[in-house]
């Protein structure tokens, strides 16, 4: 994220904070903290959140092997999951 312009970094951090709040509200995490001095994000996952994380990791196994995530593929994944029958 360091290669992004400062205004984009701020937008990304705001999005991360919004999503962190949502994960806590939905019961996937019990706490998410971003350390201002280091910029490191720490998440305390609930058992439900760990299960979700495992499933998503299986779908995006290329990320686990160090490859970059294709943004279009991620968007398509989210759209497919959000669609109601």
Phi, psi and omega per residue, in radians:
X1 nan -0.298 -3.123
X2 -1.092 -0.455 -3.112
X3 -1.370 -0.136 3.126
X4 -1.409 2.631 3.049
X5 -1.068 2.647 -3.086
X6 -0.924 -0.691 -3.130
X7 -1.161 -0.617 3.102
X8 -1.248 -0.636 3.080
X9 -1.054 -0.735 3.126
X10 -1.095 -0.770 3.118
X11 -1.072 -0.739 3.139
X12 -1.120 -0.735 3.131
X13 -1.136 -0.663 3.094
X14 -1.128 -0.705 3.112
X15 -1.146 -0.717 3.109
X16 -1.091 -0.752 3.130
X17 -1.116 -0.711 3.104
X18 -1.101 -0.762 -3.134
X19 -1.202 -0.641 3.094
X20 -1.068 -0.783 3.092
X21 -1.050 -0.710 -3.136
X22 -1.156 -0.731 3.117
X23 -1.052 -0.690 3.109
X24 -1.197 -0.822 3.141
X25 -1.020 -0.657 -3.100
X26 -1.481 -0.061 3.071
X27 1.529 0.222 3.103
X28 -1.499 -0.376 3.109
X29 -2.448 2.625 3.082
X30 -1.732 -0.330 3.115
X31 -2.842 2.458 3.028
X32 -2.336 2.270 -3.127
X33 -2.329 2.393 3.051
X34 -1.968 2.154 -3.128
X35 -1.503 1.997 -3.074
X36 -1.028 -0.633 -3.067
X37 -1.237 -0.625 -3.093
X38 -1.862 -0.374 -3.066
X39 1.365 0.073 -3.135
X40 -1.334 2.436 3.134
X41 -1.833 2.284 3.089
X42 -2.144 2.333 -3.118
X43 -2.151 2.279 3.025
X44 -1.752 1.731 -3.041
X45 -1.380 2.542 2.973
X46 -1.473 2.926 3.074
X47 -0.963 -0.661 3.110
X48 -1.131 -0.708 3.115
X49 -1.170 -0.674 3.095
X50 -1.109 -0.682 3.102
X51 -1.135 -0.757 3.092
X52 -1.074 -0.783 3.135
X53 -1.049 -0.745 3.114
X54 -1.082 -0.765 -3.128
X55 -1.141 -0.769 3.130
X56 -1.153 -0.655 3.094
X57 -1.074 -0.644 3.105
X58 -1.131 -0.687 -3.126
X59 -1.205 -0.727 -3.118
X60 -1.847 0.919 -3.089
X61 -1.081 -0.390 3.121
X62 -1.141 -0.535 3.114
X63 -1.159 -0.688 3.140
X64 -1.116 -0.458 3.134
X65 -1.592 0.156 3.046
X66 1.659 -0.021 3.117
X67 -1.356 2.714 3.112
X68 -1.319 2.721 -3.130
X69 -1.570 2.280 3.104
X70 -1.340 2.046 -3.057
X71 -1.080 -0.699 3.127
X72 -1.083 -0.700 3.119
X73 -1.151 -0.703 3.101
X74 -1.113 -0.774 3.097
X75 -1.053 -0.763 3.134
X76 -1.094 -0.720 3.107
X77 -1.027 -0.829 -3.121
X78 -1.145 -0.725 3.122
X79 -1.088 -0.805 3.134
X80 -1.060 -0.739 -3.139
X81 -1.186 -0.592 -3.077
X82 -1.399 -0.272 -3.102
X83 -1.228 2.330 3.081
X84 -1.644 2.527 3.137
X85 -1.118 nan nan
